Amino acid sequence: MNAPPFSIICMFMILSGCIIPESNHVAPDFYLLSDVRIDDNKSMGDSEISFYLREIELPRYLKDSRMVSRPTDHTIEFRESKRWGEPLEDGIARAISLNIVNQVHSSQFAIFPNRRKDGLNWDISVTFSAFEKASEHIVIEAKWSAKDKSGALVTGSYSSALPLEPNGGESLEISTYNLALDKLAKRILSSLISS
């Protein structure tokens, strides 16, 4: 007498467990940083430079693949559907290195995690404290140091808040990140050449 209601309940539970709800998953978009090529003229003339770019240092929250926005000074938001297509420190290192190379007549370089090549004149370290979208600006804050073969040290810092056009989209945002990294690379290069 109890068997039919029990079996009906079990059958109902088994069948209701097979219902798959409609998915609300949004496939993420992936973005890469790159160098900036404004013109083909080498702006630093006949300068030659060789360097090893050490591992880029980022705050822990920026090591996530999700892009970050900062709605207020004390909060961050991870953008679930907007992600970096590679580790952010790798993309930054490539963009800085290529931007430096694009500015000089000839150069040799190596980037972490590759081995340092013999004969490179400078070891460059860059530490970021901000690399995010904040109130319709791309905010980048970094400190860098470079040591030459003799042990002489050159240091500097870079801070920028480049404006974004309202509703410019992610491609404009990535272009602005690239432009800010180009300006950082030019600042580093200028200091290396003048030292």
ABEGO torsion letter per residue (X at the ends): XAAAAAAAAAAAAAAAAABBBBBABBBBBBBBBBBBBABABBAAEABBBBBBBBBBBBBAAAABABBBBBABAABBBBBAABBBABBAAAAAAAAAAAAAAAABABBBBBBOABBBBBGBABBBBBBBABBBBBGGBBBBBBBBBBBBAAGBBBBBBBBBBBBBBBGAEAAAAAAAAAAAAAAAAAAAAAAAAAX
